[in-house]
Amino acid sequence: MNLRAVGWLLGSLILLLAGVLLVPAAVGFAFGERKEAWSCIASAAIAAAVGGGLVWSNRGSALTPEGRLDYFRREGLAVAGLTWFVAGLAGALPFLLSGAMDSPVDAFFESASGFTTTGATILSAEAIDRLPHALSFWRALSHWVGGIGIVVVFVVIFPTGGRSLYRSEVSGVTREASLQRVRDSALALMRVYVLLTAVHLVLLWLAGLSWFDATVHAFSTLATGGFSNRGASISYYGSWVVELILIVFMVAAGINFALWDSFLRIGPRRAWRAAWESNEVRLYGGLLVGATLAMTLVLWAWGGSRGVEASGLPDYTSFPRALRDAAFNLVSIQTCTGYATADYDRWPDACRLLLVVAMFVGACAGSTGGGIKVVRLLIVAKAAFAGILRFVRPRAIHDVRVDQRSLDDRFVASATRYFVLWVLAAVAGSIAISLMGSDLVTSVTGVVACLNNCGPGLARVGPVLDYGAMSDGAKLLLAFLMIVGRLEFYAVAALFVPGFWRR
């Protein structure tokens, strides 16, 4: 392990974050929020000092005397894992220095939630509405930077980012993308990400949102993060047009970005054919449509308020209203965005359970969405079925096929290992949170929401509540689970293996 190379790379990434912190400072000055603007500048200065110190003290360590790269897979894993903890610390500074938050734990939780695109918050609805523009923008910007991946941005800017960093950061990179040069692949992801964000922003503005609101929600949607500058989230706007635009782009953000890049490279017709031939995309779309229809029918039969305004519930005897709320909230949860247009914690148990299952499944690999990922569950299900067939007919060949291709056993084993790790982490985390004073539903759904980077859960962490009432220990554990979920276990787990750090 080249520890000095790790220090140099980590310092370079911190310097990149210092530059990003200047953007909300400019927003603060534009809205006359001098205190918040200067707090962002001070945060950038602290980050620049730390990053610059690491770069200076480890200069030349990432290259051999001949000019070749002197870091490989282990260094890439170390930097990818450590970056998210460091980003959480750097991102917490504006909240603390501006006085918006008094607790370092709260600030770290909010920052980690932003960069990992989880969208869980310790802020109440009233506190979100009172939050200055600079800090609201910083929350959304941390989503946007974290959505594409801080390391991917680094690879685009610095050619020495290398394959090790890229492969350690990006999950579900397709075989097609791996054949390209690493920097070209990173640029392709960035190009799609920026283009979709810009289109989404303009459409939201045309739908009636201010430029500031449109920017905040475009950043949060494409990153599938869910931070809003409105305490009532998307229900604040009361517009089906806004909700429809958000649904389209949440679904788009949950699809492998390599497919979107293929639209630009090979044209829509061939790209649509590739998308249709993808088992994962078809299953992803089928789950969204099927779950939405099922939830709509349950809400319609239930009826909600049934015209009684004092109940505080919508009138779901109207089929269009039931469909509208079911579609938006189901898509938001399955893509792990975390927006809400209704208090679905008051819905029938069947709907609540369906939302938890959708949170568990998540979006496609290679997207900004969270969850276990559709393709992993597809592989695990097919592997389980193949195991049954082998038991019945042990001499026959029963392989696992995805997209008309037989998968190598190591890919099947990788998906199965991830599934087992996820279950163990979810069970252990739920037990730990419950021991810290939370009820069963809060503990389980809070852990699942943070581990899958979804944000809101049920009960005390439901869509109209927040994580602020939890103990500091619970917040730190949940923030850790957010990072574990964002890096999909291995890059974080490697940091705790003693042999990983040996030369």
N, C-alpha and C positions, 0 to 999 in steps of 0.2 A: 504493500500500500504506500503510495507516494503522498504522504500527509501534507507536504508543502504544496503539492499541486492542488490538493483539495482546498487548502487555505486560499490559494490564488484564485481558483475558480469561484469559491464561495464569496470572496471579497469582490470579485467582478460582478457577481449577481447582486450583491448588496448595493454596489454603486449604481446598477441599473434601477434598483428600487428607489434609490435616492432621487434619481431623475424623474421617476414616475410621481413621486410625492410633490414635485413642483407643480403638477397639473392642477390638483385641487387648491393649491395656493393661488393660482391664477384665477380660478373660479371664485374663490373667496374675495379677492380684490375686486373682481367684476361686480359682485353683489354687495360691495361695501362692508364685508365682514373681515375687518383688519385683524382682529384677534385670532380668528380661526386661520386666516391666511398665514400669519406669522408663525402660528403653531405648526403648520405644515412645512414651512421653510425651516424652522428649527429642527423638525423631525428629519427633513432631508439632510440637514447639516450633520446631525448625529450619525445617520446612516452612512453618509459620505465619509465621515471621519473613520468609522469602524471598517467600512469596505476598503477605503484607501489604505488604511494601516495594514490590512491583510494582504492586499495586492503588493504594497511596497516591501513588506517583510518577506514575502514569498516570491518575489519577482524572478523570472527565469526558470522557475521550478517546473513549469508545465511543458517545457521543451528540452530536448537533449541538445548538447553542443552543436550537433549537426542540423538542428532546426526541426527535428521530428517530434511528434506528440509523445509525451512521457506519462500519459495516464490512460487507463483502460477501463474495463467494465467495473471493477471494484470502486475506482475513483468516481466513475459516473454514478453508480448507485449511491455512494456516500453523499455526493453533492445533491443529487435529486432528493434524497431523504432529508438532509439537513436544511435545504433551501426553504421548505415549507414551514419549519419551526422558526427559522430566522425571519422569514417574511411575516409570520404572525407577530413576532416581537416588533419589527420595524413598523408594521401597519398599525400597531396599537398606540404608537407615540402621538399621532394627531389627536386621538380621543382623550388621552391623558393630559397633554400639554395645553389643550384648549379648555380643559375643565368640563368637557361634556360627560366624562366618566371619572369617578374618583377611585375606582378599584382597578388595579393592574390586571387582576384575573378577568374582570368583565371586559376590559379593553382587549386583552389577548383573545378571549373567546369570540368577540365581535370581529376582530381582525382575521383570526383563523377561519371563522365561518365565511368571511368574505372571500379570501384567497382560495379556499377549497370549494367555493361555489355552493356551500351548504345552505345558507340563507337563514339559519337559526339565529335568533337575536335575543339579547337581554333587555332590549328597549321595549317599553310599552307602546301602544298605539299613540298615546298622547305625546310621549317623548320623541317618537319618530316625526310627528307633525311639527314639533318645536325645533328639530335638529337643523342647524344652519346649512345653507346650500353647499358650502365647501365640504362639510363632513358627509352630507347625503351623497354628494358626488364621489367622495372618496370610497364610501361603501360600495357604490356601483362599479367604480373603476377597479377596485380590488377584485370584484367578481370577474370583470372583463379580462384583466391580466391573468388571473388564476385560471379562467376557463380555457384559454388556449395553452396555458402552461408557461410559467415564468422561464423555465429552462428552454422551451421552444423559442421564445422571444430571444433569449440569449444566443441560441444557435444561429438564428437569423442574422443577428447583429454582428456576432463574432464567429468567423469561419472556424476558429479553433474549438468550437463547441463540441464537435465530433459525434461519431456514431454512438459512443457509449452513453453520453448524456441524453441524446435523443431517444434511444431505445429504452433508457431507464425511465423517461418521463412519459412517453406517449403509449397509452394502452391500446391494444387491438389494432396495431399497424398492419395493414393488409400486405399480402405477398407482393402485390403490384407496387405498393409504395416502397417496400424494402429493396426493390431492384433499382430505384433511383438513387442519385446522390442524396446524402442526408440533408444537406442544406437546401437542395431543391425541394425535398419533401416537406421540410419545415416551412419554406416559402409558400408552397402550395396550400398548406393548412392555413397560414396567415392570410393569404389572398382570399380564400373562401370566407374565412371568419370576418375579415374587414368588410368584404362586399355584402355579406348577409346582414351585418350590423348596420351598414349605411342604408340599405334598402329598408330595413325594418324601422330605422329611425325616421326616415322620410314618411313612410306610411302612417306611423303613429302621429306625426305632426299633421299630416293631411286629415287624420281622423279627429283632430281637435285638441290634441295635447300641446302644451307649450314646448318650446325647444328643449328646455331643461328637463321637463318630465319625460319627453320622448327619448332624450339621450340616456337618462338614468334607466328607463325600462328597456331600451334597446340593449344596453350593456348587460343588464341583469338577465334578459331573456336568452340571448345567444350564448351566454355562459351557463344557462340553466341554473341561475343562482337564486333569484327571487327577492332580493332586497328591493324595496320600493321606498320612495320618499313620501309616501302617504300611509298613515297609520291604518287606514281601512283597506290597504292594498288595492287591488284592481277594482273592487266594488265601489271605490270612491268615485270613479268616472261614470258608472251606471250606463255604459254604452256597449251594446252588443257588437258594434263594429270594432271597437278597440279589443274586445275579448276575442273576436274571430281572428283578427290580425295576430294577436298574441298566441292563439292556438296554433295557427299555421307555422309560426316561427319556433314555437316550442317543439312541435313535431319535427321540424326541419333540424333543429339543434340536437335532437335525439338520434339522428341518422349518422352513420359513419361519414366523416367529412371527406374521406377519399372518394366517396361516390359523388359528392357535390363537386369536387375538383374534376372528376371525369366529365361533368357537364361542360366545363370550360375547355377541356382538352380534346374530347372526342365527339362532342355534340350531344344534344338532348336525346335524339332517337336511340343511339347506342347506349347512352347512360341510363335511360329508362329501362331498356332491355336488361342491362346489368343489374339494376335495382330489383326488377321483377324476378330475375333468376336467383336473387339472394334469399336463401331460406330465412336468414335473420330479419331482413327488412319485411318480408311477407308476414312473418310471425309477429313482428313488432306492430305492424299496421293492423293485423287481425285482432291482436289483443286489445289495442286501443279502441277499435270499432266495437268489438264484442262486449268489452267491459262497459263502454259508454252506454250501449243500448240496454244492457242488463240493469245498470244503475238508474237509467232514465225510467225504466218500467217500474222499478222498486219505488222510486220517489213519486212517480205518478200515482201508483196504487196507494201509497202512504198518505199523500195529499198535503203534507206540511201544515201550514196554518189553516188551510181550507177556508180562507177569507177572513179569519179572526186576526185582526191587526195586532192585538195585545200580545199575541204569542211570540212576536218577534221573528217569525219564520216566513219565508216566501210561500206563496200559494202554489203548491205543486200539483194541484188539480188541473192546472194549465200545462198541457204536454210540452209546448215550446219552452216554457220556463224550466221545466224539469230537465229537458234535453240540454238547454243552455248551461245550467249549473253543473249538470253531470259531466258534460263534455269538457268544460273548462277545468274543473277541479280534478277530474281523472287524468287528463293530459298533463296538467301541472304536476301532479304527484308522480305519475309514471316516468316522466322525463326528469323528475327530481328538481323541478324549478322551484316550487314552493309558494307560488302566488295562490291567492284564494279570493273567491267572490261570494263565499257563503261559509257559515259556521258548520262545516260538515261533521263536527263532533256531536251535533245534535240530530244528525240523520239516523235512520234505522241502522241496527247493528250489521245487517247484511251489507249496507253501503260502506260502513266504516271498515269492515273486514276486507271488502274488495279494494279499498284504498290502501290498506296496509299491504295486501298482496301485490298491488301495482307498484308500491314503493320498494318492495322486495325485488321485483323483477327488474325494474329500471329500463334504461334505453339501450341503444346499440353500442357495441364496442367501437372505439375510434371516434366517439362523439363527445360532446361536453356533458352529456347526461350522466347521472349516477346509477346506483343500483348494482346488483350482481352482474347485469348485462344479459340481454336476451340470448345471445349466442352461447354463453356459458351454460345457461339453464337448458338450452336445446341440446347441447353436447352431453350434459349430465343425464338428461332424460333418455336420450338415445343410447347412452352407454348402459344405463340401468336396464333398458329393454333388451339390449344385446346380451346382457348378462343372463337374463331370463331365458332367452333363446338358446344360449350356450348350455344352460343347465338342462334344457329339454332335449337338445340335439348337440351333444358335446363334440361330435366329429365334423359338424358343418362349420363353415366359415361365416361369422357374423361380425362384419366390420361396422364402424360408425361412419356414416356419410353425411357431409354437409356441402351444399351447393354442388351436388353430383360428384363430389370427390371423397375418396376414402381418407379419413384422418389417421395420421400416424399416432401410435399409442402414446407418445409423449405429449401430444396436444390434448388427448383425452384425459391423461393423468393430470396435466396442468389445470384443466378446468375443474376436475374432481377435487384436487387439492385446494384450489381456491374456495370452492363451495364449502368444504369441511372447515377451512380456516374461518370463513365468514360466520358459519354457525357457531363455532367455538367462541369467537370474539363477541358475537351478539349475545350468547347465553351468559358468558362471563361478565360482560358489560352491564347487562340487565340486572344480574344479581348484585353487582357492586353498587349500581345506582339505587336499587331498592334498599340496600343496607344503609344508604345515606339519607333515607327518609322519604323516598318517593313511593307512590302506590304502584301496583303491578302494571296497569295500562300506561301510566306515565313513563315508567322505567323502560318497558319493552319498546314502546313506540318512539320514545326519545332516543334510545340507543340505535334502533333501526334507522331513524331519520338522520342521525348524525353519521353513522357508519356508511350509509348510502348517499350522503350529501344531499338530503332532501329538505331539511329545515324543520317545518312544523310536524308535530306528531298528533297525539290525542290527549285528552284529559288536561292536565296542568300545562302541557306544552302544545295545546291545540292551536288551530289557525287564528283565533282571536286573542290568544294569550302569548306568553313568551317564556324564556328560560331564566329570567331575572331572579325568580324566587328560589332557585336551586342553590345548594351550598357551593362554596368555592371548590371543594374537592370534586363535586359532581361536574362542575363546569370545566375544570381542567381535564378530567377524564373524557368528557364528551368532545372537547377540543382536540384531544389526542386521537380519538376515534375518527373525527373528521379528516385528519391528516392521513391516518391509516387507510381510510376508505378512498381518499383522493389518490393515494399512491398504490392502492390495491395490494397492501400488506408487505410485499417482499422488500421494497426499498427501505421501509421503516424497520421491518423485522431484522434486516441485515445489520442495522446499526447496533443492535443489542447482542450480536454474536461476537464473542471475544476474538475468535480466529479471523474475523473479517478485517480487523485493523492491523494484523501482523503483516510484515513485509513478505 
